[in-house]
Amino acid sequence: MKYIALIFENEQKAAAAPPAEQEALFGRYMAFTEEVKQSGHLRGGEPLQPTSTATTVRAAGGKVSTLDGPYAETKEQLAGFYLFECKDLDEAIELGARICRLHEKGEVAVEVRPVLEIPQ
């Protein structure tokens, strides 16, 4: 079954971290990514640009409107995601926990959610 791991962090705090900390975290992510590739769990994933680059699109009454910025003001922002193939939710949660442990200060949350697979 496929699961998505949505990674949320406070992007202002992350950007304010010293460059050495940012580089170390990036290295841990690259090592983790290679491990989940090798284990066969990885199906996809990407980091995201900051929320300042986001555009929110809405449609109502036949009219489309856009708003610069994220959909909602929140303490933590969506920073990236992984798409995993796992045998069950427990295995997906363990991978999510491993992502959390990449952050030495624990300033990250990972939402693990099953993907709704639609038959072709």
C-alpha positions as CSV (number, residue, x, y, z in Angstrom):
1,M,0.0,0.0,0.0
2,K,1.2,3.5,-0.7
3,Y,1.5,6.1,2.0
4,I,2.5,9.8,1.8
5,A,4.6,11.3,4.5
6,L,4.0,15.1,4.6
7,I,6.8,17.0,6.3
8,F,5.9,20.1,8.2
9,E,8.4,22.5,9.8
10,N,8.6,26.2,10.8
11,E,10.3,27.5,7.6
12,Q,11.4,30.7,9.3
13,K,13.3,28.8,12.0
14,A,14.7,26.4,9.5
15,A,16.0,29.3,7.3
16,A,17.5,31.0,10.4
17,A,19.6,27.9,11.3
18,P,23.3,28.3,10.9
19,P,24.6,27.1,7.5
20,A,26.5,24.2,9.1
21,E,23.2,22.9,10.7
22,Q,21.3,23.2,7.4
23,E,24.1,21.3,5.5
24,A,24.1,18.6,8.2
25,L,20.4,18.2,8.0
26,F,20.5,18.0,4.2
27,G,23.1,15.3,4.4
28,R,20.9,13.3,6.8
29,Y,18.0,13.6,4.4
30,M,20.1,12.5,1.5
31,A,21.3,9.4,3.5
32,F,17.8,8.6,4.5
33,T,16.6,9.0,0.9
34,E,19.2,6.6,-0.3
35,E,18.3,4.1,2.4
36,V,14.6,4.1,1.5
37,K,15.5,3.8,-2.2
38,Q,17.7,0.7,-1.4
39,S,15.0,-0.8,0.8
40,G,12.4,-0.5,-2.0
41,H,10.1,1.7,0.0
42,L,10.6,4.9,-2.0
43,R,8.1,5.7,-4.7
44,G,8.8,9.5,-4.9
45,G,9.2,12.7,-3.0
46,E,10.5,16.2,-3.2
47,P,11.3,19.2,-1.0
48,L,9.2,22.3,-1.6
49,Q,10.1,25.9,-2.2
50,P,9.1,28.3,0.7
51,T,5.5,29.3,1.1
52,S,6.3,32.8,-0.1
53,T,6.4,31.2,-3.6
54,A,3.0,29.6,-3.3
55,T,-0.2,30.7,-5.1
56,T,-3.6,29.7,-3.8
57,V,-6.2,29.1,-6.4
58,R,-9.9,29.2,-5.7
59,A,-12.9,28.8,-7.9
60,A,-16.5,29.7,-7.0
61,G,-19.5,30.7,-9.1
62,G,-17.6,30.2,-12.3
63,K,-14.8,32.7,-11.3
64,V,-11.2,31.8,-10.5
65,S,-9.3,33.9,-8.1
66,T,-5.6,33.6,-7.0
67,L,-3.9,34.7,-3.9
68,D,-0.1,35.0,-3.5
69,G,1.0,32.9,-0.6
70,P,-0.1,29.8,1.2
71,Y,-3.7,28.6,1.8
72,A,-3.5,29.2,5.5
73,E,-1.3,30.9,8.1
74,T,0.1,28.2,10.3
75,K,2.9,27.7,12.8
76,E,4.4,25.0,10.6
77,Q,4.4,24.8,6.8
78,L,4.5,21.9,4.3
79,A,8.2,21.6,3.5
80,G,8.2,18.4,1.4
81,F,7.0,14.9,1.1
82,Y,7.9,11.3,0.5
83,L,5.7,8.7,-1.2
84,F,6.4,5.2,0.3
85,E,5.3,1.7,-0.5
86,C,4.7,-0.1,2.8
87,K,3.2,-3.4,3.9
88,D,1.1,-1.6,6.5
89,L,0.5,1.6,8.5
90,D,2.9,0.6,11.2
91,E,5.8,0.4,8.7
92,A,4.8,3.8,7.2
93,I,4.7,5.3,10.7
94,E,8.2,4.0,11.4
95,L,9.5,5.7,8.3
96,G,7.8,8.9,9.3
97,A,9.4,8.6,12.7
98,R,12.8,8.2,11.0
99,I,12.2,11.5,9.2
100,C,11.4,13.2,12.5
101,R,14.7,11.8,14.0
102,L,16.7,13.5,11.2
103,H,15.9,16.8,13.0
104,E,18.1,16.9,16.0
105,K,16.0,19.6,17.7
106,G,12.7,17.8,17.0
107,E,11.2,20.8,15.2
108,V,9.3,18.8,12.6
109,A,6.0,17.0,12.3
110,V,5.3,14.2,9.7
111,E,1.7,13.4,8.7
112,V,1.5,9.9,7.4
113,R,-1.6,9.2,5.3
114,P,-2.6,6.3,3.1
115,V,-3.0,7.1,-0.6
116,L,-6.4,6.4,-2.1
117,E,-5.5,4.1,-4.9
118,I,-8.0,4.3,-7.8
119,P,-8.2,1.2,-10.0
120,Q,-7.2,2.0,-13.6
